[in-house]
Amino acid sequence: MRAIVVLLDGLGDRPSSILNNKTPLEYANTPNLDKLSEKAMTGLMIPYKEGVPLGTEVAHFLLWGYNIEDFPGRGVIETLGEDVEMDHNSIYLRATFGFVKKDEDGLCVIDRRTKDITIDEIEKLVDSIPNFVDGYEFELKYSYDVHFILKIKEENGWISDKISDSDPFYRNRHVMKVFPIKELCNSRIEFDKAKSTAEALNKYLLKCHQILENHDVNIKRKRREKQSANFLLTKWAGKYPESQGLNDSNSTSFHSENKEIPSFKEKWGMKGVVIANSSVFKGLAKLLKMDYIAADSFEEAIKIGIDLKDYDFIHIHTKDIDESSHKKDPMKVVKVIEEIDSYLSPILDLKEDLVVITADHSTPSVGTLIHSGESVPIAIVGSNVRTDDVKRFNERECSKGHLRIFSNDLMNIILNYTDRALLHGLRSGNKIIRYIPDDDDVEHLK
């Protein structure tokens, strides 16, 4: 039996007066989601802890049953997803050209993403930026729009990813000074490395700002009343663990702080595939040794997922609702949800599969938060799944359903309803597993 997870990114929301005190999901006409809920076990799922907002990358890491302490950082995920070669003695960050103005409090971020800038202009600006500061090597690798992967290297390994962001992320804020984060450092040496790394990055960012502010490209842009690309905003530092090579094709596990992160197949005994359109999901798939299939649209992703027969776990993702919610227009979110629902009719015809419909986190279409910490609705449909009396799929109705779970409970539920769950306490092979292994997957006594 296949498990098919249809993940509607950012589906959870808040009620608004515009929608008569309903959430966009409550307000929307969703006949296919409602039909699925009628034959499902429904409920609410907490992505991590009630009230704690999550990003997509760590939300999925938890959803797939991994521990948050083992998450290697979004910088690593982004770098993997963009096929950047990783090495030791380096850290990786997301960097973005933004537009700032100096005031008495520092550098005020007018726009976190400089608008209307050409690739030619970007290349000229990047060519002017220094590559070395205080013994650290800085390398920008272009991604898309005004985004980069920033690689920082120190040949002797005196470097740490336990540093803060310079990107304030929220509106009407100032560029933040980068600091070492003591709570993340497990030793004095690690803290000293983080302090040195942070100091070098701060110097680098200020040097870049001075050069960019006075660059011919930005001077010409000012004359044309366009935004300057005069600051490099950084966030999400991550480090390539020294305990095992990510680029080793024979490697089955990734190590973070000497803790083994098993592949998805090792952990759950299921061959998994992710169908999405995002470098983040490509990076997550690489991290966990899952296959990745790019789909141009959610409609295409549904068709691809249904047709796949060689996988035990199929994860189908759409970012459309999340992106719409970020624009803070609840009525537009309603329309996107209704469009997404129209593509789900093929799911109704599945008889032999376990189908899960849920979200990774809540993205409020009202208020100022980017993501929020509310629970999300979930529906699980299968031939032997207990059902409840819920007839509509939304936050309010699903709160009347059977389930009250955390996201890292989901994989255990999937094992259970696909009849793969190993009786607790049984020991198969040289490690503790939760699934019934195939006979060929364990060593035989001869």
VOVO-270392 format. One line per field, with one value per residue (C-alpha): residue in three letters; chain; x, y, z; residue number from 0. Coordinates in steps of 0.02 Angstrom, whole numbers. Layout:
r	(Ala,...) .
c	(A,...) .
east	(X,...) .
north	(Y,...) .
up	(Z,...) .
k	(NUM,...) .
***
This chain:
r	(Met,Arg,Ala,Ile,Val,Val,Leu,Leu,Asp,Gly,Leu,Gly,Asp,Arg,Pro,Ser,Ser,Ile,Leu,Asn,Asn,Lys,Thr,Pro,Leu,Glu,Tyr,Ala,Asn,Thr,Pro,Asn,Leu,Asp,Lys,Leu,Ser,Glu,Lys,Ala,Met,Thr,Gly,Leu,Met,Ile,Pro,Tyr,Lys,Glu,Gly,Val,Pro,Leu,Gly,Thr,Glu,Val,Ala,His,Phe,Leu,Leu,Trp,Gly,Tyr,Asn,Ile,Glu,Asp,Phe,Pro,Gly,Arg,Gly,Val,Ile,Glu,Thr,Leu,Gly,Glu,Asp,Val,Glu,Met,Asp,His,Asn,Ser,Ile,Tyr,Leu,Arg,Ala,Thr,Phe,Gly,Phe,Val,Lys,Lys,Asp,Glu,Asp,Gly,Leu,Cys,Val,Ile,Asp,Arg,Arg,Thr,Lys,Asp,Ile,Thr,Ile,Asp,Glu,Ile,Glu,Lys,Leu,Val,Asp,Ser,Ile,Pro,Asn,Phe,Val,Asp,Gly,Tyr,Glu,Phe,Glu,Leu,Lys,Tyr,Ser,Tyr,Asp,Val,His,Phe,Ile,Leu,Lys,Ile,Lys,Glu,Glu,Asn,Gly,Trp,Ile,Ser,Asp,Lys,Ile,Ser,Asp,Ser,Asp,Pro,Phe,Tyr,Arg,Asn,Arg,His,Val,Met,Lys,Val,Phe,Pro,Ile,Lys,Glu,Leu,Cys,Asn,Ser,Arg,Ile,Glu,Phe,Asp,Lys,Ala,Lys,Ser,Thr,Ala,Glu,Ala,Leu,Asn,Lys,Tyr,Leu,Leu,Lys,Cys,His,Gln,Ile,Leu,Glu,Asn,His,Asp,Val,Asn,Ile,Lys,Arg,Lys,Arg,Arg,Glu,Lys,Gln,Ser,Ala,Asn,Phe,Leu,Leu,Thr,Lys,Trp,Ala,Gly,Lys,Tyr,Pro,Glu,Ser,Gln,Gly,Leu,Asn,Asp,Ser,Asn,Ser,Thr,Ser,Phe,His,Ser,Glu,Asn,Lys,Glu,Ile,Pro,Ser,Phe,Lys,Glu,Lys,Trp,Gly,Met,Lys,Gly,Val,Val,Ile,Ala,Asn,Ser,Ser,Val,Phe,Lys,Gly,Leu,Ala,Lys,Leu,Leu,Lys,Met,Asp,Tyr,Ile,Ala,Ala,Asp,Ser,Phe,Glu,Glu,Ala,Ile,Lys,Ile,Gly,Ile,Asp,Leu,Lys,Asp,Tyr,Asp,Phe,Ile,His,Ile,His,Thr,Lys,Asp,Ile,Asp,Glu,Ser,Ser,His,Lys,Lys,Asp,Pro,Met,Lys,Val,Val,Lys,Val,Ile,Glu,Glu,Ile,Asp,Ser,Tyr,Leu,Ser,Pro,Ile,Leu,Asp,Leu,Lys,Glu,Asp,Leu,Val,Val,Ile,Thr,Ala,Asp,His,Ser,Thr,Pro,Ser,Val,Gly,Thr,Leu,Ile,His,Ser,Gly,Glu,Ser,Val,Pro,Ile,Ala,Ile,Val,Gly,Ser,Asn,Val,Arg,Thr,Asp,Asp,Val,Lys,Arg,Phe,Asn,Glu,Arg,Glu,Cys,Ser,Lys,Gly,His,Leu,Arg,Ile,Phe,Ser,Asn,Asp,Leu,Met,Asn,Ile,Ile,Leu,Asn,Tyr,Thr,Asp,Arg,Ala,Leu,Leu,His,Gly,Leu,Arg,Ser,Gly,Asn,Lys,Ile,Ile,Arg,Tyr,Ile,Pro,Asp,Asp,Asp,Asp,Val,Glu,His,Leu,Lys) .
c	(A,A,A,A,A,A,A,A,A,A,A,A,A,A,A,A,A,A,A,A,A,A,A,A,A,A,A,A,A,A,A,A,A,A,A,A,A,A,A,A,A,A,A,A,A,A,A,A,A,A,A,A,A,A,A,A,A,A,A,A,A,A,A,A,A,A,A,A,A,A,A,A,A,A,A,A,A,A,A,A,A,A,A,A,A,A,A,A,A,A,A,A,A,A,A,A,A,A,A,A,A,A,A,A,A,A,A,A,A,A,A,A,A,A,A,A,A,A,A,A,A,A,A,A,A,A,A,A,A,A,A,A,A,A,A,A,A,A,A,A,A,A,A,A,A,A,A,A,A,A,A,A,A,A,A,A,A,A,A,A,A,A,A,A,A,A,A,A,A,A,A,A,A,A,A,A,A,A,A,A,A,A,A,A,A,A,A,A,A,A,A,A,A,A,A,A,A,A,A,A,A,A,A,A,A,A,A,A,A,A,A,A,A,A,A,A,A,A,A,A,A,A,A,A,A,A,A,A,A,A,A,A,A,A,A,A,A,A,A,A,A,A,A,A,A,A,A,A,A,A,A,A,A,A,A,A,A,A,A,A,A,A,A,A,A,A,A,A,A,A,A,A,A,A,A,A,A,A,A,A,A,A,A,A,A,A,A,A,A,A,A,A,A,A,A,A,A,A,A,A,A,A,A,A,A,A,A,A,A,A,A,A,A,A,A,A,A,A,A,A,A,A,A,A,A,A,A,A,A,A,A,A,A,A,A,A,A,A,A,A,A,A,A,A,A,A,A,A,A,A,A,A,A,A,A,A,A,A,A,A,A,A,A,A,A,A,A,A,A,A,A,A,A,A,A,A,A,A,A,A,A,A,A,A,A,A,A,A,A,A,A,A,A,A,A,A,A,A,A,A,A,A,A,A,A,A,A,A,A,A,A,A,A,A,A,A,A,A,A,A,A,A,A,A,A,A,A,A,A,A,A,A,A,A,A,A,A,A,A,A,A,A,A,A,A,A) .
east	(0,66,57,19,39,-39,43,-44,93,34,-149,-185,-244,-335,-514,-540,-683,-669,-727,-862,-743,-698,-529,-500,-517,-683,-748,-693,-799,-699,-806,-660,-579,-750,-783,-615,-653,-819,-725,-575,-507,-484,-414,-282,-94,31,186,306,240,79,113,286,296,401,481,439,607,610,422,446,598,485,338,447,486,657,714,729,898,968,914,1075,1013,921,1086,1134,963,969,1146,1104,949,1048,1178,1320,1470,1496,1658,1734,1791,1649,1479,1336,1208,1067,1114,1006,1037,929,903,949,960,1071,991,1036,996,1097,1048,859,799,685,665,737,742,803,674,697,881,961,1078,1211,1197,1205,1362,1450,1407,1465,1631,1668,1642,1795,1836,1943,1919,2023,2080,1905,1863,1693,1614,1444,1357,1209,1041,895,816,929,971,1138,1221,1360,1501,1623,1780,1924,2062,2104,1924,1913,1734,1560,1381,1320,1293,1143,1065,1095,929,792,663,520,469,533,682,868,1009,1059,1235,1291,1329,1389,1245,1305,1155,1198,1382,1427,1600,1706,1805,1646,1592,1762,1748,1573,1632,1774,1659,1530,1660,1730,1555,1510,1668,1631,1452,1505,1643,1519,1397,1528,1579,1400,1338,1468,1466,1430,1285,1196,1239,1155,1007,983,980,841,751,774,817,1001,1066,1175,1174,1197,1072,1117,1026,1012,1193,1226,1382,1436,1472,1647,1597,1540,1551,1387,1458,1503,1386,1407,1348,1175,1171,1203,1284,1245,1354,1408,1227,1177,1029,972,903,714,723,833,720,549,581,490,556,510,491,455,359,376,444,571,757,714,626,763,885,780,763,953,981,868,912,736,702,647,534,507,329,281,109,8,-108,43,112,-52,-50,132,105,-46,46,201,198,376,368,299,290,241,246,154,183,112,171,27,-78,71,129,-47,-64,96,10,-113,-271,-389,-509,-368,-317,-495,-483,-316,-386,-535,-420,-312,-467,-520,-360,-394,-534,-416,-371,-552,-536,-391,-448,-291,-186,-173,-201,-153,-208,-130,-15,159,119,-2,24,-92,-171,-204,-89,98,172,250,206,110,104,-74,-115,-164,-307,-271,-372,-317,-411,-387,-482,-452,-441,-563,-678,-767,-917,-828,-901,-799,-611,-563,-488,-652,-731,-573,-558,-710,-617,-527,-345,-242,-63,106,183,317,178,126,252,207,24,70,168,19,-112,-1,26,213,224,339,278,363,504,548,729,773,955,1087,981,811,684,497,447,434,588,586,670,809,843,908,1061,1018,1096,1175) .
north	(0,171,320,481,642,795,942,1110,1227,1362,1307,1346,1526,1647,1712,1888,2013,2018,1836,1853,1794,1637,1576,1569,1378,1392,1522,1433,1312,1150,1003,884,917,898,732,669,724,630,465,514,517,703,817,947,932,1042,1068,1081,1166,1263,1445,1419,1470,1361,1382,1258,1170,1126,1093,956,887,861,801,662,605,682,774,963,951,861,990,1051,1227,1300,1361,1180,1138,1287,1244,1062,1112,1224,1090,1189,1081,1081,1056,1058,1215,1316,1382,1423,1562,1633,1809,1939,2108,2234,2421,2513,2693,2757,2845,2882,2703,2616,2548,2546,2412,2497,2338,2167,2129,2262,2281,2292,2248,2160,2011,2121,2246,2106,2032,2201,2228,2054,2077,2227,2138,2081,1898,1898,1975,1932,1766,1712,1682,1743,1677,1725,1597,1670,1581,1680,1853,1946,1791,1703,1566,1645,1526,1575,1471,1466,1347,1287,1257,1408,1439,1409,1420,1461,1643,1758,1838,2013,2009,2077,1982,2096,2265,2434,2361,2393,2281,2176,2152,1970,1887,1716,1622,1550,1435,1344,1317,1157,1215,1369,1332,1327,1495,1571,1508,1582,1748,1757,1709,1839,1977,1936,1931,2100,2177,2096,2161,2339,2334,2270,2409,2544,2477,2447,2617,2704,2586,2659,2538,2605,2786,2767,2678,2824,2946,2843,2841,2653,2560,2531,2356,2423,2290,2102,2035,1865,1728,1541,1494,1307,1200,1047,917,850,675,618,676,732,715,532,433,280,376,334,450,632,680,837,873,690,631,518,573,413,416,412,231,182,267,213,66,156,213,396,529,716,802,990,1146,1216,1208,1187,1022,967,1000,908,761,756,768,618,519,531,548,717,756,936,982,1146,1151,1068,993,911,854,764,673,623,562,456,371,324,140,108,209,172,356,495,674,799,982,1149,1320,1415,1443,1497,1623,1693,1712,1813,1949,1978,1971,1838,1841,1801,1656,1591,1589,1498,1367,1339,1318,1194,1097,1078,980,853,755,616,583,535,386,306,146,51,193,285,470,609,790,920,1071,1101,1261,1408,1562,1701,1808,1941,2023,2051,1877,1787,1615,1583,1446,1379,1196,1139,1028,849,711,530,419,232,69,22,195,239,380,516,629,778,825,979,1004,1162,1217,1233,1069,966,1022,908,758,612,665,776,748,829,824,700,575,567,442,319,336,304,148,88,110,39,-115,-83,-43,-157,-218,-108,-200,-316,-302,-334,-319,-208,-53,-6,17,53,-38,-221,-253,-354,-523,-469,-314,-412,-522,-707,-831,-972) .
up	(0,-49,68,-27,71,-11,75,56,116,236,230,412,436,550,539,472,469,279,276,410,546,450,390,202,211,303,181,22,-78,-69,-129,-154,14,96,9,70,248,245,231,335,509,539,671,707,698,789,679,827,983,999,959,882,697,583,414,277,283,468,469,340,431,582,477,407,584,619,775,771,861,709,581,497,457,309,236,207,133,14,-40,-73,-169,-286,-323,-246,-203,-15,79,252,341,264,313,195,207,103,47,-39,-119,-25,-22,140,196,336,483,664,716,581,411,387,268,142,38,78,-108,-229,-366,-554,-569,-716,-716,-796,-653,-525,-604,-603,-420,-370,-462,-351,-186,-85,-67,91,263,417,343,292,110,48,-111,-183,-292,-387,-368,-439,-434,-308,-204,-178,-80,22,60,197,216,339,285,461,514,630,580,650,589,765,717,701,546,479,385,502,396,451,382,442,532,532,477,626,689,677,844,904,985,1149,1173,1012,1054,1144,1198,1229,1072,969,1042,1003,824,811,881,755,612,662,676,504,427,503,428,261,257,298,167,40,86,64,-106,-166,-107,-216,-364,-537,-558,-404,-442,-612,-532,-411,-556,-634,-465,-445,-287,-250,-220,-81,54,63,190,263,359,394,422,408,412,318,454,463,517,345,166,89,-85,-58,-171,-60,94,159,308,347,512,612,764,758,765,623,519,433,258,242,183,331,457,392,276,135,-33,-39,-172,-160,-300,-288,-371,-250,-217,-32,-68,-184,-42,86,-32,-54,132,168,10,-60,-246,-310,-458,-513,-563,-643,-561,-425,-555,-638,-469,-429,-596,-575,-397,-438,-581,-481,-435,-378,-218,-45,9,-111,-49,-161,-119,-172,-114,-198,-41,64,-66,-82,107,115,13,156,53,126,-22,-144,-32,-44,-234,-230,-109,-224,-373,-277,-226,-408,-444,-307,-391,-451,-269,-235,-351,-256,-170,-123,-53,112,77,197,169,281,295,363,457,463,355,415,279,412,538,522,552,404,477,637,768,755,726,551,490,439,356,334,211,189,178,361,438,577,523,619,590,513,343,297,288,380,545,641,581,595,776,805,731,811,796,911,856,833,661,712,753,571,507,646,596,415,462,563,427,290,400,412,598,697,866,996,1083,939,881,701,650,729,763,832,693,691,532,485,379,220,239,122,229,379,391,403,523,421) .
k	(0,1,2,3,4,5,6,7,8,9,10,11,12,13,14,15,16,17,18,19,20,21,22,23,24,25,26,27,28,29,30,31,32,33,34,35,36,37,38,39,40,41,42,43,44,45,46,47,48,49,50,51,52,53,54,55,56,57,58,59,60,61,62,63,64,65,66,67,68,69,70,71,72,73,74,75,76,77,78,79,80,81,82,83,84,85,86,87,88,89,90,91,92,93,94,95,96,97,98,99,100,101,102,103,104,105,106,107,108,109,110,111,112,113,114,115,116,117,118,119,120,121,122,123,124,125,126,127,128,129,130,131,132,133,134,135,136,137,138,139,140,141,142,143,144,145,146,147,148,149,150,151,152,153,154,155,156,157,158,159,160,161,162,163,164,165,166,167,168,169,170,171,172,173,174,175,176,177,178,179,180,181,182,183,184,185,186,187,188,189,190,191,192,193,194,195,196,197,198,199,200,201,202,203,204,205,206,207,208,209,210,211,212,213,214,215,216,217,218,219,220,221,222,223,224,225,226,227,228,229,230,231,232,233,234,235,236,237,238,239,240,241,242,243,244,245,246,247,248,249,250,251,252,253,254,255,256,257,258,259,260,261,262,263,264,265,266,267,268,269,270,271,272,273,274,275,276,277,278,279,280,281,282,283,284,285,286,287,288,289,290,291,292,293,294,295,296,297,298,299,300,301,302,303,304,305,306,307,308,309,310,311,312,313,314,315,316,317,318,319,320,321,322,323,324,325,326,327,328,329,330,331,332,333,334,335,336,337,338,339,340,341,342,343,344,345,346,347,348,349,350,351,352,353,354,355,356,357,358,359,360,361,362,363,364,365,366,367,368,369,370,371,372,373,374,375,376,377,378,379,380,381,382,383,384,385,386,387,388,389,390,391,392,393,394,395,396,397,398,399,400,401,402,403,404,405,406,407,408,409,410,411,412,413,414,415,416,417,418,419,420,421,422,423,424,425,426,427,428,429,430,431,432,433,434,435,436,437,438,439,440,441,442,443,444,445) .
***
